[in-house]
Each structure stands twice: as C-alpha cells, then as structure tokens.
C-alpha cells in the first residue's frame, strides 16, 4: 500500500500521527497500551520504498516537451 508523503518531523511532545489501519492492527494484538504506543511510534508500519512498494519513472513527450512522472507499484 502506498500513501501520500509529507515532510516528516519526529514528534518530540509525545503526540504523533498514526494510520487507523496500523492502530487497529496493533490493538488486535492485545498488548498493553504502553507497548502498543511505543511500537507505533517506531513508525515501522509506514510503507517503505523497496520493501512495500517500488517507484518507476516514465517519460512522455508531446510537442517537444518531455514530462517525467513517477508511478508507484506494490
């Protein structure tokens, strides 16, 4: 699964952003809330290029203008 990307800054105030699917998956494991939060804040659930998806670049030319676009694949 590929998601949009944004400039990432690690949370320093104990507040972080977690995808709902990642949270739900962690909750189903039945661990303590502290362990669950610690694991989610490692952000291993985020998709990683080369592990979860690959990016291919393709160039298209129209009227002498070349546009290169990226496409993500699982």
PDB file of N, H, CA, C and O in Angstrom:
ATOM      1  N   UNK A   1       0.850  -1.178   0.000  1.00  0.00           N
ATOM      2  CA  UNK A   1       0.000   0.000   0.000  1.00  0.00           C
ATOM      3  C   UNK A   1       0.896   1.241   0.000  1.00  0.00           C
ATOM      4  O   UNK A   1       1.869   1.323   0.749  1.00  0.00           O
ATOM      5  N   UNK A   2       0.555   2.175  -0.832  1.00  0.00           N
ATOM      6  H   UNK A   2      -0.236   2.109  -1.441  1.00  0.00           H
ATOM      7  CA  UNK A   2       1.320   3.416  -0.915  1.00  0.00           C
ATOM      8  C   UNK A   2       0.417   4.567  -0.486  1.00  0.00           C
ATOM      9  O   UNK A   2      -0.733   4.664  -0.915  1.00  0.00           O
ATOM     10  N   UNK A   3       0.948   5.426   0.356  1.00  0.00           N
ATOM     11  H   UNK A   3       1.882   5.347   0.704  1.00  0.00           H
ATOM     12  CA  UNK A   3       0.206   6.600   0.814  1.00  0.00           C
ATOM     13  C   UNK A   3       0.936   7.850   0.364  1.00  0.00           C
ATOM     14  O   UNK A   3       2.108   7.805  -0.010  1.00  0.00           O
ATOM     15  N   UNK A   4       0.222   8.970   0.405  1.00  0.00           N
ATOM     16  H   UNK A   4      -0.730   9.007   0.709  1.00  0.00           H
ATOM     17  CA  UNK A   4       0.872  10.240   0.114  1.00  0.00           C
ATOM     18  C   UNK A   4       1.963  10.486   1.145  1.00  0.00           C
ATOM     19  O   UNK A   4       1.923   9.956   2.255  1.00  0.00           O
ATOM     20  N   UNK A   5       2.920  11.286   0.763  1.00  0.00           N
ATOM     21  H   UNK A   5       2.952  11.717  -0.139  1.00  0.00           H
ATOM     22  CA  UNK A   5       4.033  11.592   1.663  1.00  0.00           C
ATOM     23  C   UNK A   5       4.025  13.070   2.003  1.00  0.00           C
ATOM     24  O   UNK A   5       3.591  13.890   1.195  1.00  0.00           O
ATOM     25  N   UNK A   6       4.493  13.412   3.171  1.00  0.00           N
ATOM     26  H   UNK A   6       4.846  12.746   3.827  1.00  0.00           H
ATOM     27  CA  UNK A   6       4.638  14.798   3.578  1.00  0.00           C
ATOM     28  C   UNK A   6       5.937  14.926   4.347  1.00  0.00           C
ATOM     29  O   UNK A   6       6.499  13.926   4.793  1.00  0.00           O
ATOM     30  N   UNK A   7       6.415  16.136   4.504  1.00  0.00           N
ATOM     31  H   UNK A   7       5.959  16.949   4.142  1.00  0.00           H
ATOM     32  CA  UNK A   7       7.647  16.372   5.254  1.00  0.00           C
ATOM     33  C   UNK A   7       7.446  15.873   6.676  1.00  0.00           C
ATOM     34  O   UNK A   7       6.510  16.294   7.355  1.00  0.00           O
ATOM     35  N   UNK A   8       8.315  14.984   7.131  1.00  0.00           N
ATOM     36  H   UNK A   8       9.076  14.643   6.579  1.00  0.00           H
ATOM     37  CA  UNK A   8       8.135  14.325   8.420  1.00  0.00           C
ATOM     38  C   UNK A   8       9.094  14.897   9.460  1.00  0.00           C
ATOM     39  O   UNK A   8      10.288  15.057   9.208  1.00  0.00           O
ATOM     40  N   UNK A   9       8.551  15.195  10.613  1.00  0.00           N
ATOM     41  H   UNK A   9       7.581  15.066  10.818  1.00  0.00           H
ATOM     42  CA  UNK A   9       9.350  15.592  11.773  1.00  0.00           C
ATOM     43  C   UNK A   9       8.952  14.664  12.910  1.00  0.00           C
ATOM     44  O   UNK A   9       7.775  14.589  13.263  1.00  0.00           O
ATOM     45  N   UNK A  10       9.921  13.954  13.490  1.00  0.00           N
ATOM     46  H   UNK A  10      10.877  14.015  13.204  1.00  0.00           H
ATOM     47  CA  UNK A  10       9.608  13.058  14.604  1.00  0.00           C
ATOM     48  C   UNK A  10       8.983  13.838  15.744  1.00  0.00           C
ATOM     49  O   UNK A  10       9.461  14.916  16.096  1.00  0.00           O
ATOM     50  N   UNK A  11       7.904  13.294  16.332  1.00  0.00           N
ATOM     51  H   UNK A  11       7.515  12.419  16.045  1.00  0.00           H
ATOM     52  CA  UNK A  11       7.245  14.000  17.436  1.00  0.00           C
ATOM     53  C   UNK A  11       8.148  14.052  18.660  1.00  0.00           C
ATOM     54  O   UNK A  11       8.756  13.053  19.042  1.00  0.00           O
ATOM     55  N   UNK A  12       8.225  15.222  19.264  1.00  0.00           N
ATOM     56  H   UNK A  12       7.730  16.034  18.953  1.00  0.00           H
ATOM     57  CA  UNK A  12       9.034  15.395  20.470  1.00  0.00           C
ATOM     58  C   UNK A  12       8.165  15.648  21.691  1.00  0.00           C
ATOM     59  O   UNK A  12       8.670  15.686  22.814  1.00  0.00           O
ATOM     60  N   UNK A  13       6.866  15.822  21.486  1.00  0.00           N
ATOM     61  H   UNK A  13       6.456  15.791  20.574  1.00  0.00           H
ATOM     62  CA  UNK A  13       5.989  16.159  22.593  1.00  0.00           C
ATOM     63  C   UNK A  13       5.074  15.000  22.985  1.00  0.00           C
ATOM     64  O   UNK A  13       4.118  15.191  23.736  1.00  0.00           O
ATOM     65  N   UNK A  14       5.368  13.789  22.474  1.00  0.00           N
ATOM     66  H   UNK A  14       6.145  13.634  21.864  1.00  0.00           H
ATOM     67  CA  UNK A  14       4.553  12.635  22.820  1.00  0.00           C
ATOM     68  C   UNK A  14       3.289  12.513  21.995  1.00  0.00           C
ATOM     69  O   UNK A  14       2.480  11.618  22.240  1.00  0.00           O
ATOM     70  N   UNK A  15       3.105  13.384  21.031  1.00  0.00           N
ATOM     71  H   UNK A  15       3.762  14.111  20.832  1.00  0.00           H
ATOM     72  CA  UNK A  15       1.933  13.330  20.159  1.00  0.00           C
ATOM     73  C   UNK A  15       2.416  12.948  18.767  1.00  0.00           C
ATOM     74  O   UNK A  15       3.347  13.553  18.235  1.00  0.00           O
ATOM     75  N   UNK A  16       1.785  11.951  18.188  1.00  0.00           N
ATOM     76  H   UNK A  16       1.029  11.459  18.620  1.00  0.00           H
ATOM     77  CA  UNK A  16       2.197  11.504  16.871  1.00  0.00           C
ATOM     78  C   UNK A  16       0.993  11.233  15.998  1.00  0.00           C
ATOM     79  O   UNK A  16      -0.148  11.249  16.460  1.00  0.00           O
ATOM     80  N   UNK A  17       1.261  10.983  14.731  1.00  0.00           N
ATOM     81  H   UNK A  17       2.188  10.970  14.355  1.00  0.00           H
ATOM     82  CA  UNK A  17       0.223  10.659  13.758  1.00  0.00           C
ATOM     83  C   UNK A  17       0.331   9.169  13.466  1.00  0.00           C
ATOM     84  O   UNK A  17       1.412   8.663  13.166  1.00  0.00           O
ATOM     85  N   UNK A  18      -0.801   8.469  13.555  1.00  0.00           N
ATOM     86  H   UNK A  18      -1.679   8.880  13.799  1.00  0.00           H
ATOM     87  CA  UNK A  18      -0.818   7.036  13.306  1.00  0.00           C
ATOM     88  C   UNK A  18      -1.977   6.731  12.369  1.00  0.00           C
ATOM     89  O   UNK A  18      -3.090   7.216  12.570  1.00  0.00           O
ATOM     90  N   UNK A  19      -1.714   5.933  11.356  1.00  0.00           N
ATOM     91  H   UNK A  19      -0.810   5.539  11.193  1.00  0.00           H
ATOM     92  CA  UNK A  19      -2.755   5.497  10.433  1.00  0.00           C
ATOM     93  C   UNK A  19      -3.733   4.593  11.172  1.00  0.00           C
ATOM     94  O   UNK A  19      -3.323   3.780  12.000  1.00  0.00           O
ATOM     95  N   UNK A  20      -5.035   4.731  10.876  1.00  0.00           N
ATOM     96  H   UNK A  20      -5.368   5.392  10.204  1.00  0.00           H
ATOM     97  CA  UNK A  20      -6.042   3.956  11.583  1.00  0.00           C
ATOM     98  C   UNK A  20      -5.837   2.452  11.396  1.00  0.00           C
ATOM     99  O   UNK A  20      -5.989   1.690  12.351  1.00  0.00           O
ATOM    100  N   UNK A  21      -5.495   2.012  10.182  1.00  0.00           N
ATOM    101  H   UNK A  21      -5.371   2.631   9.406  1.00  0.00           H
ATOM    102  CA  UNK A  21      -5.284   0.584   9.942  1.00  0.00           C
ATOM    103  C   UNK A  21      -4.130   0.043  10.785  1.00  0.00           C
ATOM    104  O   UNK A  21      -4.202  -1.078  11.289  1.00  0.00           O
ATOM    105  N   UNK A  22      -3.070   0.832  10.940  1.00  0.00           N
ATOM    106  H   UNK A  22      -3.012   1.742  10.531  1.00  0.00           H
ATOM    107  CA  UNK A  22      -1.943   0.420  11.778  1.00  0.00           C
ATOM    108  C   UNK A  22      -2.366   0.342  13.241  1.00  0.00           C
ATOM    109  O   UNK A  22      -1.978  -0.583  13.955  1.00  0.00           O
ATOM    110  N   UNK A  23      -3.166   1.317  13.689  1.00  0.00           N
ATOM    111  H   UNK A  23      -3.481   2.068  13.110  1.00  0.00           H
ATOM    112  CA  UNK A  23      -3.658   1.315  15.065  1.00  0.00           C
ATOM    113  C   UNK A  23      -4.556   0.107  15.312  1.00  0.00           C
ATOM    114  O   UNK A  23      -4.409  -0.576  16.325  1.00  0.00           O
ATOM    115  N   UNK A  24      -5.475  -0.158  14.403  1.00  0.00           N
ATOM    116  H   UNK A  24      -5.594   0.398  13.580  1.00  0.00           H
ATOM    117  CA  UNK A  24      -6.392  -1.282  14.556  1.00  0.00           C
ATOM    118  C   UNK A  24      -5.633  -2.606  14.605  1.00  0.00           C
ATOM    119  O   UNK A  24      -5.936  -3.471  15.427  1.00  0.00           O
ATOM    120  N   UNK A  25      -4.658  -2.758  13.732  1.00  0.00           N
ATOM    121  H   UNK A  25      -4.412  -2.055  13.064  1.00  0.00           H
ATOM    122  CA  UNK A  25      -3.844  -3.974  13.710  1.00  0.00           C
ATOM    123  C   UNK A  25      -3.107  -4.157  15.036  1.00  0.00           C
ATOM    124  O   UNK A  25      -3.047  -5.267  15.563  1.00  0.00           O
ATOM    125  N   UNK A  26      -2.550  -3.081  15.573  1.00  0.00           N
ATOM    126  H   UNK A  26      -2.598  -2.179  15.145  1.00  0.00           H
ATOM    127  CA  UNK A  26      -1.830  -3.154  16.847  1.00  0.00           C
ATOM    128  C   UNK A  26      -2.784  -3.468  17.995  1.00  0.00           C
ATOM    129  O   UNK A  26      -2.435  -4.237  18.890  1.00  0.00           O
ATOM    130  N   UNK A  27      -3.975  -2.889  17.984  1.00  0.00           N
ATOM    131  H   UNK A  27      -4.259  -2.264  17.257  1.00  0.00           H
ATOM    132  CA  UNK A  27      -4.950  -3.142  19.040  1.00  0.00           C
ATOM    133  C   UNK A  27      -5.374  -4.606  19.069  1.00  0.00           C
ATOM    134  O   UNK A  27      -5.627  -5.157  20.140  1.00  0.00           O
ATOM    135  N   UNK A  28      -5.454  -5.233  17.907  1.00  0.00           N
ATOM    136  H   UNK A  28      -5.249  -4.785  17.037  1.00  0.00           H
ATOM    137  CA  UNK A  28      -5.867  -6.639  17.829  1.00  0.00           C
ATOM    138  C   UNK A  28      -4.839  -7.584  18.433  1.00  0.00           C
ATOM    139  O   UNK A  28      -5.166  -8.732  18.734  1.00  0.00           O
ATOM    140  N   UNK A  29      -3.602  -7.126  18.618  1.00  0.00           N
ATOM    141  H   UNK A  29      -3.336  -6.193  18.374  1.00  0.00           H
ATOM    142  CA  UNK A  29      -2.563  -7.975  19.202  1.00  0.00           C
ATOM    143  C   UNK A  29      -2.745  -8.131  20.708  1.00  0.00           C
ATOM    144  O   UNK A  29      -2.161  -9.033  21.308  1.00  0.00           O
ATOM    145  N   UNK A  30      -3.545  -7.269  21.324  1.00  0.00           N
ATOM    146  H   UNK A  30      -4.019  -6.537  20.836  1.00  0.00           H
ATOM    147  CA  UNK A  30      -3.878  -7.417  22.733  1.00  0.00           C
ATOM    148  C   UNK A  30      -2.758  -7.116  23.706  1.00  0.00           C
ATOM    149  O   UNK A  30      -2.770  -7.625  24.827  1.00  0.00           O
ATOM    150  N   UNK A  31      -1.796  -6.309  23.315  1.00  0.00           N
ATOM    151  H   UNK A  31      -1.787  -5.896  22.405  1.00  0.00           H
ATOM    152  CA  UNK A  31      -0.705  -5.946  24.221  1.00  0.00           C
ATOM    153  C   UNK A  31      -1.127  -4.777  25.099  1.00  0.00           C
ATOM    154  O   UNK A  31      -2.195  -4.194  24.911  1.00  0.00           O
ATOM    155  N   UNK A  32      -0.284  -4.449  26.046  1.00  0.00           N
ATOM    156  H   UNK A  32       0.584  -4.922  26.199  1.00  0.00           H
ATOM    157  CA  UNK A  32      -0.588  -3.298  26.898  1.00  0.00           C
ATOM    158  C   UNK A  32      -0.551  -2.030  26.056  1.00  0.00           C
ATOM    159  O   UNK A  32       0.145  -1.968  25.042  1.00  0.00           O
ATOM    160  N   UNK A  33      -1.296  -1.030  26.476  1.00  0.00           N
ATOM    161  H   UNK A  33      -1.862  -1.080  27.299  1.00  0.00           H
ATOM    162  CA  UNK A  33      -1.379   0.221  25.723  1.00  0.00           C
ATOM    163  C   UNK A  33      -0.011   0.878  25.598  1.00  0.00           C
ATOM    164  O   UNK A  33       0.303   1.431  24.544  1.00  0.00           O
ATOM    165  N   UNK A  34       0.802   0.834  26.632  1.00  0.00           N
ATOM    166  H   UNK A  34       0.546   0.385  27.488  1.00  0.00           H
ATOM    167  CA  UNK A  34       2.132   1.465  26.583  1.00  0.00           C
ATOM    168  C   UNK A  34       3.017   0.790  25.536  1.00  0.00           C
ATOM    169  O   UNK A  34       3.711   1.471  24.782  1.00  0.00           O
ATOM    170  N   UNK A  35       2.997  -0.539  25.485  1.00  0.00           N
ATOM    171  H   UNK A  35       2.433  -1.093  26.098  1.00  0.00           H
ATOM    172  CA  UNK A  35       3.791  -1.262  24.489  1.00  0.00           C
ATOM    173  C   UNK A  35       3.270  -0.941  23.090  1.00  0.00           C
ATOM    174  O   UNK A  35       4.050  -0.716  22.166  1.00  0.00           O
ATOM    175  N   UNK A  36       1.956  -0.923  22.943  1.00  0.00           N
ATOM    176  H   UNK A  36       1.321  -1.106  23.694  1.00  0.00           H
ATOM    177  CA  UNK A  36       1.331  -0.615  21.667  1.00  0.00           C
ATOM    178  C   UNK A  36       1.769   0.759  21.160  1.00  0.00           C
ATOM    179  O   UNK A  36       2.175   0.897  20.006  1.00  0.00           O
ATOM    180  N   UNK A  37       1.685   1.771  22.022  1.00  0.00           N
ATOM    181  H   UNK A  37       1.355   1.658  22.960  1.00  0.00           H
ATOM    182  CA  UNK A  37       2.067   3.136  21.631  1.00  0.00           C
ATOM    183  C   UNK A  37       3.555   3.203  21.302  1.00  0.00           C
ATOM    184  O   UNK A  37       3.942   3.823  20.311  1.00  0.00           O
ATOM    185  N   UNK A  38       4.385   2.575  22.116  1.00  0.00           N
ATOM    186  H   UNK A  38       4.071   2.071  22.921  1.00  0.00           H
ATOM    187  CA  UNK A  38       5.834   2.571  21.850  1.00  0.00           C
ATOM    188  C   UNK A  38       6.134   1.961  20.484  1.00  0.00           C
ATOM    189  O   UNK A  38       6.955   2.489  19.733  1.00  0.00           O
ATOM    190  N   UNK A  39       5.468   0.845  20.160  1.00  0.00           N
ATOM    191  H   UNK A  39       4.802   0.417  20.770  1.00  0.00           H
ATOM    192  CA  UNK A  39       5.700   0.205  18.865  1.00  0.00           C
ATOM    193  C   UNK A  39       5.204   1.067  17.707  1.00  0.00           C
ATOM    194  O   UNK A  39       5.875   1.178  16.681  1.00  0.00           O
ATOM    195  N   UNK A  40       4.031   1.674  17.870  1.00  0.00           N
ATOM    196  H   UNK A  40       3.486   1.583  18.704  1.00  0.00           H
ATOM    197  CA  UNK A  40       3.503   2.526  16.799  1.00  0.00           C
ATOM    198  C   UNK A  40       4.396   3.737  16.560  1.00  0.00           C
ATOM    199  O   UNK A  40       4.540   4.179  15.420  1.00  0.00           O
ATOM    200  N   UNK A  41       4.998   4.283  17.618  1.00  0.00           N
ATOM    201  H   UNK A  41       4.881   3.925  18.544  1.00  0.00           H
ATOM    202  CA  UNK A  41       5.861   5.451  17.472  1.00  0.00           C
ATOM    203  C   UNK A  41       7.228   5.112  16.887  1.00  0.00           C
ATOM    204  O   UNK A  41       8.047   6.006  16.675  1.00  0.00           O
ATOM    205  N   UNK A  42       7.482   3.830  16.624  1.00  0.00           N
ATOM    206  H   UNK A  42       6.817   3.104  16.797  1.00  0.00           H
ATOM    207  CA  UNK A  42       8.686   3.456  15.872  1.00  0.00           C
ATOM    208  C   UNK A  42       8.445   3.632  14.376  1.00  0.00           C
ATOM    209  O   UNK A  42       9.393   3.649  13.590  1.00  0.00           O
ATOM    210  N   UNK A  43       7.167   3.765  13.978  1.00  0.00           N
ATOM    211  H   UNK A  43       6.397   3.752  14.616  1.00  0.00           H
ATOM    212  CA  UNK A  43       6.739   4.037  12.611  1.00  0.00           C
ATOM    213  C   UNK A  43       7.178   2.980  11.608  1.00  0.00           C
ATOM    214  O   UNK A  43       7.368   3.280  10.430  1.00  0.00           O
ATOM    215  N   UNK A  44       7.340   1.741  12.073  1.00  0.00           N
ATOM    216  H   UNK A  44       7.185   1.497  13.031  1.00  0.00           H
ATOM    217  CA  UNK A  44       7.647   0.641  11.157  1.00  0.00           C
ATOM    218  C   UNK A  44       6.454   0.292  10.280  1.00  0.00           C
ATOM    219  O   UNK A  44       6.610  -0.398   9.273  1.00  0.00           O
ATOM    220  N   UNK A  45       5.263   0.760  10.649  1.00  0.00           N
ATOM    221  H   UNK A  45       5.136   1.321  11.467  1.00  0.00           H
ATOM    222  CA  UNK A  45       4.051   0.488   9.872  1.00  0.00           C
ATOM    223  C   UNK A  45       3.965   1.356   8.625  1.00  0.00           C
ATOM    224  O   UNK A  45       3.164   1.075   7.734  1.00  0.00           O
ATOM    225  N   UNK A  46       4.779   2.406   8.549  1.00  0.00           N
ATOM    226  H   UNK A  46       5.430   2.634   9.273  1.00  0.00           H
ATOM    227  CA  UNK A  46       4.772   3.247   7.349  1.00  0.00           C
ATOM    228  C   UNK A  46       5.330   2.474   6.162  1.00  0.00           C
ATOM    229  O   UNK A  46       6.291   1.721   6.319  1.00  0.00           O
ATOM    230  N   UNK A  47       4.754   2.642   4.991  1.00  0.00           N
ATOM    231  H   UNK A  47       3.973   3.254   4.863  1.00  0.00           H
ATOM    232  CA  UNK A  47       5.288   1.945   3.815  1.00  0.00           C
ATOM    233  C   UNK A  47       6.694   2.444   3.499  1.00  0.00           C
ATOM    234  O   UNK A  47       6.995   3.630   3.631  1.00  0.00           O
ATOM    235  N   UNK A  48       7.534   1.523   3.083  1.00  0.00           N
ATOM    236  H   UNK A  48       7.288   0.560   2.976  1.00  0.00           H
ATOM    237  CA  UNK A  48       8.927   1.836   2.793  1.00  0.00           C
ATOM    238  C   UNK A  48       9.231   1.435   1.355  1.00  0.00           C
ATOM    239  O   UNK A  48       8.968   0.306   0.939  1.00  0.00           O
ATOM    240  N   UNK A  49       9.780   2.369   0.613  1.00  0.00           N
ATOM    241  H   UNK A  49       9.993   3.286   0.950  1.00  0.00           H
ATOM    242  CA  UNK A  49      10.124   2.084  -0.778  1.00  0.00           C
ATOM    243  C   UNK A  49      11.152   0.961  -0.820  1.00  0.00           C
ATOM    244  O   UNK A  49      12.134   0.975  -0.078  1.00  0.00           O
ATOM    245  N   UNK A  50      10.918  -0.002  -1.688  1.00  0.00           N
ATOM    246  H   UNK A  50      10.120  -0.014  -2.291  1.00  0.00           H
ATOM    247  CA  UNK A  50      11.800  -1.157  -1.795  1.00  0.00           C
ATOM    248  C   UNK A  50      11.305  -2.335  -0.966  1.00  0.00           C
ATOM    249  O   UNK A  50      11.579  -3.485  -1.306  1.00  0.00           O
ATOM    250  N   UNK A  51      10.588  -2.068   0.108  1.00  0.00           N
ATOM    251  H   UNK A  51      10.365  -1.133   0.385  1.00  0.00           H
ATOM    252  CA  UNK A  51      10.018  -3.133   0.938  1.00  0.00           C
ATOM    253  C   UNK A  51       8.538  -3.328   0.619  1.00  0.00           C
ATOM    254  O   UNK A  51       8.090  -4.456   0.413  1.00  0.00           O
ATOM    255  N   UNK A  52       7.782  -2.237   0.578  1.00  0.00           N
ATOM    256  H   UNK A  52       8.146  -1.320   0.746  1.00  0.00           H
ATOM    257  CA  UNK A  52       6.335  -2.299   0.397  1.00  0.00           C
ATOM    258  C   UNK A  52       5.873  -1.848  -0.988  1.00  0.00           C
ATOM    259  O   UNK A  52       4.772  -2.191  -1.419  1.00  0.00           O
ATOM    260  N   UNK A  53       6.690  -1.100  -1.666  1.00  0.00           N
ATOM    261  H   UNK A  53       7.584  -0.822  -1.316  1.00  0.00           H
ATOM    262  CA  UNK A  53       6.338  -0.619  -2.995  1.00  0.00           C
ATOM    263  C   UNK A  53       7.607  -0.219  -3.735  1.00  0.00           C
ATOM    264  O   UNK A  53       8.676  -0.067  -3.142  1.00  0.00           O
ATOM    265  N   UNK A  54       7.460  -0.054  -5.041  1.00  0.00           N
ATOM    266  H   UNK A  54       6.592  -0.178  -5.522  1.00  0.00           H
ATOM    267  CA  UNK A  54       8.573   0.449  -5.858  1.00  0.00           C
ATOM    268  C   UNK A  54       8.052   1.599  -6.705  1.00  0.00           C
ATOM    269  O   UNK A  54       6.855   1.696  -6.971  1.00  0.00           O
ATOM    270  N   UNK A  55       8.948   2.452  -7.117  1.00  0.00           N
ATOM    271  H   UNK A  55       9.921   2.373  -6.900  1.00  0.00           H
ATOM    272  CA  UNK A  55       8.590   3.605  -7.937  1.00  0.00           C
ATOM    273  C   UNK A  55       9.271   3.467  -9.285  1.00  0.00           C
ATOM    274  O   UNK A  55      10.466   3.187  -9.369  1.00  0.00           O
ATOM    275  N   UNK A  56       8.493   3.668 -10.339  1.00  0.00           N
ATOM    276  H   UNK A  56       7.522   3.896 -10.271  1.00  0.00           H
ATOM    277  CA  UNK A  56       9.014   3.626 -11.690  1.00  0.00           C
ATOM    278  C   UNK A  56       8.757   4.989 -12.333  1.00  0.00           C
ATOM    279  O   UNK A  56       7.681   5.565 -12.173  1.00  0.00           O
ATOM    280  N   UNK A  57       9.736   5.490 -13.050  1.00  0.00           N
ATOM    281  H   UNK A  57      10.611   5.022 -13.180  1.00  0.00           H
ATOM    282  CA  UNK A  57       9.613   6.780 -13.725  1.00  0.00           C
ATOM    283  C   UNK A  57       9.456   6.556 -15.224  1.00  0.00           C
ATOM    284  O   UNK A  57      10.188   5.770 -15.826  1.00  0.00           O
ATOM    285  N   UNK A  58       8.499   7.249 -15.813  1.00  0.00           N
ATOM    286  H   UNK A  58       7.904   7.886 -15.324  1.00  0.00           H
ATOM    287  CA  UNK A  58       8.254   7.131 -17.255  1.00  0.00           C
ATOM    288  C   UNK A  58       8.207   8.523 -17.862  1.00  0.00           C
ATOM    289  O   UNK A  58       7.589   9.438 -17.317  1.00  0.00           O
ATOM    290  N   UNK A  59       8.872   8.662 -18.998  1.00  0.00           N
ATOM    291  H   UNK A  59       9.373   7.919 -19.440  1.00  0.00           H
ATOM    292  CA  UNK A  59       8.890   9.949 -19.701  1.00  0.00           C
ATOM    293  C   UNK A  59       7.918   9.900 -20.876  1.00  0.00           C
ATOM    294  O   UNK A  59       7.835   8.900 -21.589  1.00  0.00           O
ATOM    295  N   UNK A  60       7.194  10.985 -21.062  1.00  0.00           N
ATOM    296  H   UNK A  60       7.262  11.797 -20.482  1.00  0.00           H
ATOM    297  CA  UNK A  60       6.261  11.126 -22.177  1.00  0.00           C
ATOM    298  C   UNK A  60       6.554  12.455 -22.871  1.00  0.00           C
ATOM    299  O   UNK A  60       6.710  13.485 -22.215  1.00  0.00           O
ATOM    300  N   UNK A  61       6.627  12.423 -24.186  1.00  0.00           N
ATOM    301  H   UNK A  61       6.500  11.586 -24.718  1.00  0.00           H
ATOM    302  CA  UNK A  61       6.922  13.635 -24.947  1.00  0.00           C
ATOM    303  C   UNK A  61       5.705  14.030 -25.775  1.00  0.00           C
ATOM    304  O   UNK A  61       5.097  13.198 -26.448  1.00  0.00           O
ATOM    305  N   UNK A  62       5.360  15.313 -25.712  1.00  0.00           N
ATOM    306  H   UNK A  62       5.854  15.989 -25.165  1.00  0.00           H
ATOM    307  CA  UNK A  62       4.274  15.867 -26.519  1.00  0.00           C
ATOM    308  C   UNK A  62       4.718  17.240 -27.015  1.00  0.00           C
ATOM    309  O   UNK A  62       5.090  18.099 -26.216  1.00  0.00           O
ATOM    310  N   UNK A  63       4.680  17.446 -28.321  1.00  0.00           N
ATOM    311  H   UNK A  63       4.378  16.748 -28.970  1.00  0.00           H
ATOM    312  CA  UNK A  63       5.053  18.731 -28.928  1.00  0.00           C
ATOM    313  C   UNK A  63       6.415  19.231 -28.450  1.00  0.00           C
ATOM    314  O   UNK A  63       6.596  20.427 -28.220  1.00  0.00           O
ATOM    315  N   UNK A  64       7.363  18.319 -28.302  1.00  0.00           N
ATOM    316  H   UNK A  64       7.216  17.348 -28.488  1.00  0.00           H
ATOM    317  CA  UNK A  64       8.714  18.702 -27.936  1.00  0.00           C
ATOM    318  C   UNK A  64       8.927  18.904 -26.433  1.00  0.00           C
ATOM    319  O   UNK A  64      10.038  19.209 -26.002  1.00  0.00           O
ATOM    320  N   UNK A  65       7.887  18.738 -25.649  1.00  0.00           N
ATOM    321  H   UNK A  65       6.984  18.490 -25.999  1.00  0.00           H
ATOM    322  CA  UNK A  65       8.016  18.869 -24.190  1.00  0.00           C
ATOM    323  C   UNK A  65       7.992  17.473 -23.586  1.00  0.00           C
ATOM    324  O   UNK A  65       7.124  16.663 -23.910  1.00  0.00           O
ATOM    325  N   UNK A  66       8.958  17.193 -22.700  1.00  0.00           N
ATOM    326  H   UNK A  66       9.663  17.850 -22.437  1.00  0.00           H
ATOM    327  CA  UNK A  66       9.041  15.879 -22.065  1.00  0.00           C
ATOM    328  C   UNK A  66       8.644  16.020 -20.600  1.00  0.00           C
ATOM    329  O   UNK A  66       9.160  16.867 -19.870  1.00  0.00           O
ATOM    330  N   UNK A  67       7.725  15.174 -20.201  1.00  0.00           N
ATOM    331  H   UNK A  67       7.306  14.486 -20.794  1.00  0.00           H
ATOM    332  CA  UNK A  67       7.277  15.162 -18.804  1.00  0.00           C
ATOM    333  C   UNK A  67       7.591  13.798 -18.235  1.00  0.00           C
ATOM    334  O   UNK A  67       7.205  12.778 -18.805  1.00  0.00           O
ATOM    335  N   UNK A  68       8.290  13.774 -17.114  1.00  0.00           N
ATOM    336  H   UNK A  68       8.604  14.603 -16.651  1.00  0.00           H
ATOM    337  CA  UNK A  68       8.608  12.515 -16.447  1.00  0.00           C
ATOM    338  C   UNK A  68       7.745  12.425 -15.197  1.00  0.00           C
ATOM    339  O   UNK A  68       7.709  13.347 -14.382  1.00  0.00           O
ATOM    340  N   UNK A  69       7.053  11.304 -15.060  1.00  0.00           N
ATOM    341  H   UNK A  69       7.082  10.555 -15.722  1.00  0.00           H
ATOM    342  CA  UNK A  69       6.184  11.130 -13.899  1.00  0.00           C
ATOM    343  C   UNK A  69       6.525   9.838 -13.184  1.00  0.00           C
ATOM    344  O   UNK A  69       6.985   8.869 -13.787  1.00  0.00           O
ATOM    345  N   UNK A  70       6.284   9.853 -11.873  1.00  0.00           N
ATOM    346  H   UNK A  70       5.910  10.640 -11.383  1.00  0.00           H
ATOM    347  CA  UNK A  70       6.530   8.673 -11.049  1.00  0.00           C
ATOM    348  C   UNK A  70       5.231   7.911 -10.846  1.00  0.00           C
ATOM    349  O   UNK A  70       4.171   8.503 -10.642  1.00  0.00           O
ATOM    350  N   UNK A  71       5.331   6.589 -10.906  1.00  0.00           N
ATOM    351  H   UNK A  71       6.192   6.108 -11.072  1.00  0.00           H
ATOM    352  CA  UNK A  71       4.195   5.724 -10.631  1.00  0.00           C
ATOM    353  C   UNK A  71       4.631   4.713  -9.587  1.00  0.00           C
ATOM    354  O   UNK A  71       5.710   4.128  -9.686  1.00  0.00           O
ATOM    355  N   UNK A  72       3.778   4.507  -8.574  1.00  0.00           N
ATOM    356  H   UNK A  72       2.901   4.982  -8.493  1.00  0.00           H
ATOM    357  CA  UNK A  72       4.091   3.562  -7.509  1.00  0.00           C
ATOM    358  C   UNK A  72       3.405   2.231  -7.759  1.00  0.00           C
ATOM    359  O   UNK A  72       2.250   2.178  -8.184  1.00  0.00           O
ATOM    360  N   UNK A  73       4.143   1.149  -7.487  1.00  0.00           N
ATOM    361  H   UNK A  73       5.081   1.193  -7.142  1.00  0.00           H
ATOM    362  CA  UNK A  73       3.630  -0.203  -7.660  1.00  0.00           C
ATOM    363  C   UNK A  73       3.853  -0.997  -6.381  1.00  0.00           C
ATOM    364  O   UNK A  73       4.828  -0.769  -5.665  1.00  0.00           O
ATOM    365  N   UNK A  74       2.944  -1.934  -6.092  1.00  0.00           N
ATOM    366  H   UNK A  74       2.152  -2.119  -6.674  1.00  0.00           H
ATOM    367  CA  UNK A  74       3.147  -2.791  -4.907  1.00  0.00           C
ATOM    368  C   UNK A  74       4.296  -3.748  -5.097  1.00  0.00           C
ATOM    369  O   UNK A  74       4.599  -4.535  -4.200  1.00  0.00           O
TER     370      UNK A  74
END
